[in-house]
């Protein structure tokens, strides 16, 4: 082989990303990759890593999902970068099983030119369950076993890929904010989602509740820890859009006040739960709980995104829609999603991720065979973004 051929083979992995080999960066309230604003509609696949970890046909399905993403032009996948139940973590201590699976996932995404958004702790009960503790132990006690488990996992994952641009950014949680300020609803404990055979606690206790004002310093400390390990990647919260009454619930301190927040109260809550050094504001935006606020009564409307984007701009941080979607069996044409895509293109919201890519048995499953019209809407939004670059 001549010298030119050798040079080409050396550069091939880098050419797959072109100029976008750079790390995502924040410019005021916007996101850039290289010299251009970053704009994309893409997908979630919650169990992507769990399928690589399981191996066999599960792993092959995950590989096909990544390849199909690339084929359709959906170049970002958000997924759980950790187990959901304690049983999923049984191989955590085994480098040649657990981290090998993660390496294979990252390598597969890189080969296909797909970026990844791993959520570091999808299920807030995971590490407390593994430690035999409650959520407040993890939030408030740095010496608790659950906090040390979380910090160790964060250290392992972040340092392993801190120099890897295939990781688009780190995401902290999945909708942790929706669990805050609800002590009044289950004052004596509860058992929702407790699958004992998968390693969960027998019962959630009062100390598994927490308030927004207990959550904020925990998020700040966690994000600061990540920044001390990784100077390359941004951090997103992974939060859902605040409940319509989030600030009232916060101020009621566990007493329960469901009065709908004004725009100003929404601004205060969204600002406060995204403290520095969290770089990017996250919302999940679905019909009803997401869009029926600020006077909107139309379940198909996405007009409140304009208000939300103005609030994020006022806070001074970029905003992304970590999840959106619809029940496609009930709403196969999803006027709601069409309106969402129209709004995100008009408002230049950098990242919008549809739930839930190539996920059989999920009513929100999106794939080219089952929901070709939704895939077409997503591709159209990306085409409009591309024309505006």
JOUR-V272873 format. One record per pair of residues at least 6 apart in sequence whose ideal C-beta (glycine too) atoms are under 7 Angstrom apart, sorted by sequence separation. I is the first residue (numbers start at 0). J is the second residue. D is the distance in Angstrom with one decimal. If there is no record, write none. Layout:
BEGIN
<<I J D> <I J D>>
END
This chain:
BEGIN
<<30 36 6.9> <31 37 6.0> <82 88 4.4> <90 96 4.2> <91 97 5.2> <127 133 5.7> <137 143 6.0> <140 146 6.1> <160 166 5.0> <193 199 4.6> <195 201 6.3> <242 248 6.6> <284 290 6.9> <327 333 6.5> <355 361 5.0> <358 364 4.7> <13 20 5.6> <23 30 5.9> <24 31 5.3> <29 36 5.9> <30 37 4.5> <50 57 4.1> <51 58 5.3> <90 97 4.5> <108 115 5.3> <127 134 5.4> <136 143 4.0> <193 200 6.2> <248 255 7.0> <273 280 5.1> <291 298 6.8> <295 302 6.0> <311 318 3.8> <367 374 5.2> <50 58 5.7> <68 76 6.1> <137 145 3.9> <193 201 6.8> <248 256 6.1> <260 268 6.9> <295 303 5.3> <325 333 4.2> <343 351 4.8> <355 363 5.1> <365 373 5.4> <23 32 5.4> <127 136 6.3> <136 145 5.4> <137 146 4.9> <193 202 6.8> <225 234 5.9> <247 256 4.3> <354 363 5.0> <355 364 6.1> <356 365 5.7> <357 366 4.7> <365 374 6.8> <50 60 6.0> <51 61 5.5> <105 115 6.7> <124 134 6.6> <127 137 5.4> <247 257 6.9> <290 300 5.9> <293 303 5.4> <308 318 6.4> <325 335 5.5> <355 365 6.8> <356 366 6.9> <21 32 6.0> <50 61 3.8> <65 76 6.9> <123 134 6.1> <126 137 6.0> <132 143 5.8> <247 258 4.5> <269 280 6.4> <287 298 6.1> <290 301 6.2> <292 303 6.0> <307 318 6.9> <325 336 5.5> <21 33 4.8> <132 144 6.1> <137 149 6.2> <157 169 6.6> <190 202 5.3> <222 234 5.1> <244 256 6.7> <286 298 4.7> <339 351 7.0> <353 365 5.5> <19 32 5.2> <130 143 6.9> <132 145 4.7> <190 203 6.5> <244 257 4.5> <247 260 6.1> <290 303 5.4> <293 306 5.6> <323 336 6.8> <19 33 5.8> <23 37 6.2> <47 61 5.4> <130 144 3.6> <188 202 5.1> <189 203 4.9> <244 258 5.8> <246 260 4.7> <18 33 4.4> <130 145 4.1> <188 203 5.4> <244 259 5.8> <245 260 6.2> <188 204 4.8> <243 259 4.9> <244 260 6.0> <323 339 5.5> <47 64 6.9> <188 205 6.4> <243 260 6.4> <127 145 4.4> <130 148 6.0> <218 236 6.8> <246 264 4.0> <126 145 4.3> <129 148 6.0> <186 205 6.8> <246 265 7.0> <249 268 6.6> <44 64 5.6> <246 267 5.8> <126 148 4.2> <246 268 4.4> <126 149 4.9> <182 205 6.9> <245 268 4.8> <320 343 6.9> <241 265 6.5> <353 377 6.4> <282 307 6.6> <42 68 6.3> <182 208 4.1> <181 208 6.5> <241 268 5.0> <241 269 6.2> <320 348 6.4> <323 351 6.3> <47 76 6.2> <120 149 6.2> <319 348 6.9> <324 353 5.5> <48 78 5.8> <49 79 6.9> <179 209 6.0> <180 210 5.4> <318 348 6.3> <319 349 5.9> <320 350 6.9> <322 352 6.2> <323 353 6.0> <324 354 4.0> <42 73 5.3> <47 78 3.8> <48 79 6.2> <179 210 5.9> <180 211 5.6> <262 293 6.1> <280 311 5.2> <319 350 3.9> <320 351 4.3> <321 352 5.7> <323 354 6.9> <324 355 7.0> <41 73 4.3> <44 76 5.4> <48 80 6.1> <179 211 4.4> <317 349 5.8> <320 352 6.5> <322 354 4.7> <41 74 6.3> <45 78 6.1> <46 79 6.9> <49 82 7.0> <259 292 6.5> <41 75 3.9> <42 76 5.9> <43 77 4.7> <44 78 5.3> <45 79 5.5> <119 153 5.7> <238 272 6.4> <280 314 6.7> <301 335 6.9> <328 362 5.7> <39 74 6.3> <41 76 6.8> <43 78 7.0> <179 214 5.3> <299 334 4.4> <39 75 5.6> <236 272 6.9> <280 316 5.1> <282 318 6.6> <284 320 5.1> <299 335 4.7> <326 362 4.9> <327 363 6.9> <340 376 5.6> <344 380 5.5> <76 113 6.0> <80 117 2.8> <119 156 6.5> <212 249 7.0> <236 273 5.7> <279 316 6.3> <280 317 6.8> <298 335 6.9> <301 338 4.1> <305 342 6.8> <326 363 6.5> <336 373 6.3> <343 380 6.9> <49 87 6.3> <74 112 6.3> <75 113 7.0> <80 118 5.5> <81 119 6.4> <83 121 5.9> <176 214 7.0> <211 249 4.3> <278 316 6.7> <279 317 5.1> <280 318 4.3> <281 319 6.0> <282 320 5.9> <283 321 5.5> <285 323 6.4> <300 338 6.2> <301 339 4.5> <304 342 4.4> <308 346 4.7> <325 363 6.9> <74 113 5.5> <75 114 4.7> <76 115 5.8> <77 116 4.1> <78 117 6.4> <79 118 5.3> <80 119 5.8> <81 120 6.0> <83 122 5.0> <117 156 6.9> <175 214 6.6> <283 322 4.0> <284 323 4.8> <285 324 6.6> <286 325 6.8> <299 338 6.1> <304 343 7.0> <324 363 4.5> <337 376 5.7> <344 383 4.8> <74 114 5.9> <81 121 6.2> <85 125 6.7> <279 319 5.8> <281 321 4.8> <308 348 6.3> <332 372 6.2> <333 373 6.2> <336 376 6.3> <340 380 4.2> <344 384 6.3> <75 116 6.5> <77 118 7.0> <88 129 6.5> <236 277 5.5> <269 310 6.0> <301 342 4.4> <305 346 6.3> <65 107 5.4> <69 111 4.0> <79 121 4.1> <83 125 6.9> <210 252 6.8> <234 276 6.7> <240 282 4.0> <304 346 6.2> <65 108 5.7> <69 112 5.7> <82 125 6.6> <85 128 5.2> <210 253 6.8> <234 277 5.4> <235 278 7.0> <238 281 4.8> <239 282 6.5> <240 283 6.0> <273 316 6.3> <327 370 5.3> <69 113 5.5> <81 125 6.9> <85 129 4.8> <234 278 5.2> <235 279 4.1> <236 280 6.9> <237 281 5.3> <238 282 7.0> <239 283 3.9> <240 284 5.8> <262 306 6.1> <266 310 4.8> <270 314 4.8> <52 97 6.8> <62 107 5.7> <66 111 5.8> <68 113 5.5> <233 278 4.1> <234 279 7.0> <236 281 4.5> <265 310 6.3> <269 314 6.6> <65 111 5.4> <233 279 5.8> <235 281 4.9> <327 373 6.7> <171 218 6.5> <266 313 6.4> <52 100 4.4> <65 113 5.6> <51 100 4.4> <117 166 6.8> <123 172 6.5> <240 289 5.2> <243 292 4.8> <286 335 5.1> <115 165 5.8> <119 169 6.3> <171 221 6.1> <226 276 5.0> <114 165 6.2> <115 166 5.5> <116 167 5.2> <119 170 6.8> <120 171 6.8> <171 222 6.8> <51 103 5.7> <115 167 6.3> <116 168 6.2> <117 169 6.8> <118 170 4.5> <119 171 5.8> <120 172 5.7> <121 173 4.4> <123 175 5.3> <48 101 6.4> <51 104 4.6> <114 167 4.0> <117 170 6.8> <223 276 5.9> <116 170 5.4> <118 172 6.8> <222 276 5.0> <105 160 6.6> <118 173 5.4> <123 178 6.5> <219 274 4.5> <222 277 5.0> <284 339 6.7> <48 104 5.7> <109 165 4.6> <169 225 5.9> <215 271 6.1> <218 274 6.5> <47 104 6.6> <108 165 5.5> <215 272 6.1> <105 163 6.5> <215 274 6.0> <218 277 6.6> <105 165 5.6> <211 272 6.6> <176 238 4.3> <177 239 5.3> <169 232 5.4> <171 234 6.7> <175 238 6.6> <176 239 6.3> <168 232 5.3> <172 236 6.7> <173 237 5.2> <174 238 6.4> <168 233 4.1> <169 234 5.1> <170 235 4.7> <171 236 5.6> <172 237 4.3> <174 239 4.3> <176 241 6.4> <177 242 6.6> <166 232 6.0> <168 234 6.4> <171 237 5.2> <172 238 6.9> <161 228 6.3> <168 235 5.7> <170 237 4.3> <157 225 5.6> <161 229 3.9> <180 248 4.1> <162 231 6.5> <180 249 5.4> <128 198 6.1> <158 228 5.6> <161 231 5.9> <183 253 5.4> <81 152 6.4> <128 199 5.1> <133 204 5.7> <135 206 4.5> <138 209 5.7> <153 224 6.5> <157 228 4.8> <161 232 6.9> <182 253 4.2> <183 254 6.0> <128 200 5.2> <153 225 6.4> <157 229 5.1> <183 255 4.1> <133 206 3.8> <134 207 4.6> <180 253 6.5> <133 207 4.9> <135 209 5.9> <139 213 6.7> <150 224 6.6> <154 228 6.5> <124 199 6.8> <134 209 5.9> <138 213 5.7> <80 156 6.2> <138 214 6.9> <138 217 4.5> <235 319 6.5> <237 321 6.2> <75 167 6.0> <77 170 7.0> <16 112 6.1> <176 272 5.8> <15 112 4.9> <174 283 6.4> <84 194 6.3> <86 197 4.5> <168 279 6.7> <85 197 6.7> <86 198 4.7> <84 197 3.8> <85 198 2.9> <84 198 5.4> <85 199 7.0> <84 199 6.4> <118 237 5.5> <22 164 5.5> <21 164 6.7> <20 164 5.6> <23 167 5.5> <23 168 5.7> <16 164 6.9> <25 233 5.9> <22 231 4.8> <22 232 6.4> <23 233 5.7> <77 321 6.2> <25 278 5.1> <75 350 6.7> <77 352 5.1> <75 352 6.8> <43 322 6.0> <28 311 6.4> <28 312 4.9> <28 315 5.6> <30 317 4.8> <27 315 6.6> <28 316 5.9> <29 317 5.7> <68 356 6.7> <28 317 5.5> <67 357 6.4> <25 317 6.0> <64 356 6.0> <64 357 4.2> <71 367 6.8> <40 340 6.3> <67 367 7.0> <71 374 6.2> <73 377 6.8> <72 378 6.1> <71 378 6.5> <38 347 6.7> <43 352 5.2> <72 381 5.7> <42 352 5.9> <43 353 6.8> <45 355 6.1> <38 349 5.7> <39 350 5.9> <40 351 4.8> <41 352 5.5> <42 353 5.3> <43 354 4.7> <44 355 6.6> <37 349 5.2> <43 355 5.3> <44 356 4.5> <43 356 6.3> <44 357 6.7> <42 356 3.7> <44 358 6.5> <30 349 4.3> <29 349 6.9> <42 365 6.9> <40 377 4.8> <40 380 4.4> <40 381 5.5> <39 381 6.3> <39 384 6.8> <38 384 3.9> <36 388 6.9> <35 388 5.5>>
END
